[in-house]
Amino acid sequence: MASDTGRVDPLGGVPLLSARDIVAGERWILSAGFNVDAALTSTGRIDSELTDLRRLAGAGARVAVLSHQGSHHDGTATALDHVAGHLSRRLGRRVRYIPENASDAAVRAAEALAPGEIAVFGNTRHHAGEERGDPELARRFALLGDAVAVGGFSKAHRAHASNSGVLRLLPGHAAQSLVTEVRFLTPWARPPEGVSRVAVLGGRKPEKTLVGLVHAMRTCDLVVPGGVVLNTVLRALGHDLGASDLGSRPDACLEAVRGVLDAPAKARLHVPRTVWVAPVDGRRITGEAGPVTVADGVPAGHAVVDFELEPWAARSLAAAGSAVLAGTPSRYLDGQARSADAVLSALSRASGPALLLGGDTVAELPWQGPVSTGGGSALQLLATGTCAVLDALRDHARGARHTDARGARHTDARGARDEATPPADDNAMNGVST
């Protein structure tokens, strides 16, 4: 998968925290992406921010950490006290947990932080306005500090209140975790000319279709859809899908797939002849899976849980000069591993490098090669050469006049437009849970 834009350096014009002198007593917000369960099954998204937290606190900054976990719209947003506990252990210093984040009490708690003190504030997704990028919620968040260190690459593609929103109000700098991921992924956006490029797109999240499929069909030689992406492709082709999962934005994804199928494309799209289906109750599999021919349709009460990779596609994957796998192709954790095993086997023999994208993908699949836990962010960066948060950082750095969280007007010394231009609203991403 490659960028179809002309941007050479995604970090061009983005202020870096590493180049900023930290002054004792300064009030900083770290906008992070600690979408980690209470069992701390995988702590990579927390640990990636340790270097900058040590630097900020070591220099005497007062740090308010804003992060999300789960989602407001499906009720999975939980407290983040486990994050504060993990940070305390890793940093060797007490990290407070303050359950609120947008109240007057939260503002007072942030103002009362001592130099060098770090506090994790409440889950930003306890508010419905977080995922909508609500300006008033962003204003409340911005009262927790005077500058923003932007990490959390896993949500860098989303114009949410706690990242792009606060960047319209406060000066921001890219944290090392964000910079490291962007620099790691940049070569994948522009592989050498003449190499065969393939993309395998699965999982349940809409960005795999709305961003991944749309761009991969223009830039790759082969696209293998799985999961909800495959289900949407099959629906667009007119096949009966029974109770198969179509994700959280079925109408938008179906429209996007129909547009892809109607438009000229560089890539060959893999459509299996055989899928494996199982009886389901909601998303829970209730019986044994068995094969059916796609042309015959999926029986009522059954859902697609896997598919057979066509031999020609396996050969193309093995011959790929550059490959990206974003989203698990099948219900792997439910024992449906045919397509995933076939894809991973082929990619392990590929002539060029292969990359796995997304926290769930990396956690679920047995893969020893390069990975990025930022699934949607990585897809958007590879496809477009930028992300919503990078655009917001650039916009503020260009010297836009802005109104801060307390209502005061400011203009950068270099002069600027009358209003800060909001980052491009990635409506393929807004409202989608990481």
N, C-alpha and C positions, 0 to 999 in steps of 0.2 A: 504494500500500500504506500502511496507516495502523495506528497502535497501537490495540488493542482494550482497553487498560487506562485507568485514570483518572489515571496518573502525569502530572503537569504538567511537572516539571523532572527529567530523568534524572540531573542532577548534584546534586539536592537532598540534603544531608547528606553529600556526598562531600568529604573534605579535599583541598585543591588544593595542589600543590607550589609554585605561584606565591605562595601566601600564607604559606609556611613560611620562616622565617629559616634560612639554612644556616650552620653553625658550622664553622670550620676544624678538620680532624681527624676529623669525623664519618664513620662508615662507612655508605655507602649502597649498596643494590642497585638497579640499574635493570633492571626486568623489561621486556624489549623484545620486538619481533616481527620480528627481522631475517631473515625467511624469504626470503633473496635468494641466487641462485645464484652460483657462484664467478666467473662471467664478469661479474658486476655489471651484468646487462642492464638492470635497473631498480633504482635505489637510493632510491626515495622512502620506503620503510619505514625505512631507516637515517637518511636526512637529516631525517626528521620529529623525531628525538630530539636533533638537534644543539644546539638552543637550551638545553634543560635540561642537557645534558652540559657545555656551556660554563659555565652558571651554577653547577652543582655543583662542577666542577673549579676554576673561577675563585674560588670562595669557600673553597677549600681542603679540600673534601670528598674522601674516598677512595672511589672508585666501582668496584664490581664489576658488570659487565654480564652479565646472564643472558638468553640468547635461544635460539630454536630455528631449525632449518632442516630441511626434509624431514620424514621420519617414521621412527620406530623400527620399526613393524610391517611396513613394506615395504622396509626397508633403504636408504632414501634419505637418512638423516641423515648429514651430512658435517661436516668441521671448519669452524670459523668464522674461520680466520686471515685470509681475504679481507675479513671485516668489520672486523677490527682495522686492517688496512692502509688501508681506505677511510676509517675514522674518523681515523686519523693524518693522512691527507692533508687531510681537510676541516677538522679542528680545528687543524691546524698544531702539533700536539704528539704525542709518541710515545704510542701506545695499545698496551699489551702484550697479547699473546695467551697465555692459560694454558689448555692443552687440557683440564684436569680441571675439575670443578665441585662434586663431592660427596665428595671424598676429604679425608683429613687434610692432604695436601699442598696442596690447593686452599684450605682454610681458612687454613693458614699463609701462603700467598701473598696472600690477601685481607688478613690482619692486617698483613702487611709493606708494604702499599701506602703510599707517602708521601702527605702532604697534597697535594691537587690532582692525584693520579695516577689514571688510568683504566685498567682492564684488562677485556678481553673474555674470559670464561671459556668452557669447552667447551660444545658443543651440548647443550642439556637433553634433546633427544630421542635421545641416545645411551642413555638409560635407559627401559626399558619403563614404569616407574612414573610418568614425567612426564605422559603423556596420561591415565593413570588417576587422577591427583591423589593419588598415594601419600603418606600422611602422613610416613613416615620419610624419603622422598626430600625432601619439602618441609622437614623439619627440618634435613637436611644443607645444603640450599640456603640456609636462613635463617642459617646460621653465617657466611655470607660478609659480612654487614652487620648494622646495628642498626636500619635503617629502609628502607622500600621506596618508590621512585618507580615508579609503574606506568604504562608506556607500552604500546606494542604493541597498538593497537586491533584489529589483524587477529586476535588471539587472545583478545580480551576476552570472548567468549561461551563460553570454555572454562574449566572449573574444573580447571586443571592445577596440578601441584605448584609450578611456578615463578611463578605469579601468585596465584590464589586460595589455594593451599596455604601459601605464605609469609605471606600476609596474615592467616592465623589465628595466626601466631606473632609478627609484627612490625607496628608501626604503618606505615600506608601512606598515600601521597598520590598523587593523579592527576597524571601528567605532562602537559605542555602538548599533546603529540601526541594523547593520549586526550581531553583536554578539547576540543581543536579539532574533532576528528571528531564527538564527541557533539553539540556545539553546531551544527555544520554540518548534521547529519542530523535534529536535533529538529524543524524545521519540516516535514520530509517525513513525519514520523510523524503529524502532524495537519494535513493540507491543509484549506483552507476548505471548509465544508459546501456541498454542492450540486455540487461539481466531479466530473467523471467520472474514476475512478481505475482504472488498469490495471497489471498486473504481468506481466512476461515472465520465466520461470524456467527456466534451462537448466543446462549444465555437468554434472559428475559427482558433486558432493558431496552427502551425504545431507541437509544442512541446507536445501537448496533445496526439498526435499519436506517434511521433518519440521517445519520452521518456516515456510519461505516459502509453500508451497502451502496448508498448513493454515490459516494466518492470512489469506492473500490471498483465499481463497475466502469468508471471512467479511466482509472489509472493502473489497474492490475490486468494480468492475463487470465487469471482464473479466480472465481469467487465461489466458495463452498458455504452456503447458508446452513445453519443448524438451529436447534432450539426454536424460539419464537420467530426468528428471522425466516427459517424454513417454513414454518406454519403460515406465515404471512405471504410468502412467495406462492405456496400451494393454493392458498385462498384466492390470491390474485389471478392465478391460472384457472380458477373455476372448479377446483377439486373439493369434495366434501371432506370436512375435517372433524366431524363429530363434536366432541367436547374438548378439542385441543386448545391449548393456551395461546391467546393472541396478545398477551401483554397488557400494559397499563394504558397504552394509547393506540388501540387497534385501528381506529379510523385514520389517524394521521399516518401510521405506518403502512396501511393498505394503500392509501393514496400515493405515498412515496414509492412503493414497490410498483404500482401500476405505471407511474411516471418513468421508472427505470426500464420496465419491460417495453414501453412504447418508444423509448429514445435509443438512438445509436449508442452502442457500448463497445469499449475495447475488450472487456473481459468476457470469457465464456462462463456462463452461470451453470453450476452443477445442480441439476434437479434429479433426485434419486428416483429409480423406478419402484423401489420397495422401501416402505417404512415399517417400523415396529410400533404396535399400538398396545395399549393396556386399558382395562376398565379403570375409571377414576371417580372419586368423589371430591369435587373441587379440584385441588391440585394433588390430592393424595391418591397414589396408585393402590387399587384394591384387589388386584388379581394378576395373573401371569400375563406377560407380554408375548405377542406373536406377530409374525410378518403379514402385511397385506400389500397388495399392489396399489400404488398411488392412483392409478386409473379407476380402481374399483371403489375408492373412497374409504374413509374411516367410519366404522360403525357407530351408531348412536351410543352415547355413554362411554365412549373410548376416546383416548387422546394419543397423539403421536408422542412417543418417548425416545425414539432412536431412528436411525436410518442406515441403509446399506450404502457405503461409499462405492461409487462406480469404479471399476478397474482403471479406466482411462484417467479419472481424476486422481487416483492414488499415484499413478505414474507421473502426472504433471506436478503433484506436490513434491514427490521425491526429486524431480528435476529442477525445482525452484531455485532461483538465485537469491531470492529474498522473500520471506514469508512472515505473515502476522496472523496470530490466532487470538481473537478477542471474543470471549464468551464460550462457555462449555457447550459443545455441539449437541450433547444428549443429556438425558437424566442420569448423569454419571453416578451421583451419590445414591441413587436408587437401584444401582446395579445394571443400568443400561449403558454399556460401555463400547458397543460395536463401532460406532462411527468415531468416537473419541480415540479409541485405541488404534484404529486404522489411520486416522489423521496423524496422531503422534508418531506412529511407526514410520509413516512416510516422511514426516518432517525430520525425524532423527537421521534419515539417510539423505536429506536434501543436500544439494551441491553448495548452497549458500546458507547464511544464518537464518534462524527462525526466532521469533519473539512472541512471548505470551503476554497479553494485556488484561488487566483487571484483577481486583482483589479476590473475587470468587474463583475466577479461572485459575489463578496461581495457586490458591488454596486447595482446589479440588483435583487438579490434574497432576500426575506424576511427571514432572518435567525438570530437567537439570540445566537447561539453557538460560539465556537472558530473559528477564521479565520486567514488567512495570505494573505496579499495583494500581495505577491510575487508569482505569479502563476507558471511561468516556472522555476524560481529559486527553489521554494519549491518542485516542481515535481522532478527536478534533484537531489536535496538534498535527498529527500525521496528514490529515485530510486538508487542512486549511492553512497550516503554518503558524497558527496563533491560537489563543484561548481567550475567553471573556476576561479573565483576570489580567492577563498580559496586556490586553487592550486598555483596561481600566488603569493599570499602572502607567502605561505610556501616555494616556490622555492627561492624567494629573501632572505628570512630569513635564509635559509640554507647556505648562504654565497657565492652565485654565483658571479663570476667576471662579471662585466657589464660595458657597455659604457653609460655614462650619456647623458643627452639631449644636452650637449655642446661638446660632443665628447671625454671627458676625460675617461681614463680607471680606474676602481676601483676594488679592491679585498677586501672582508670582512676579518677582522683580523683572522678569524678561517680558512682561506684558502677555496678554492672552485674549482668547475669545471671551465673549460676555458670559457664557455659561460653559461649564464642563460638559462635553458631549458624553452621554451615557454609553457604556460599552455596548457593542452590538448584542441585542437580546437573542441569545441562542435558544429560540423557541423549540429546537429539537431537544434541548436539554432541560429547560426550566421545569421544575416540579418532578424531576425524576430522581428517585432515591439511589444513592450510591450503595 
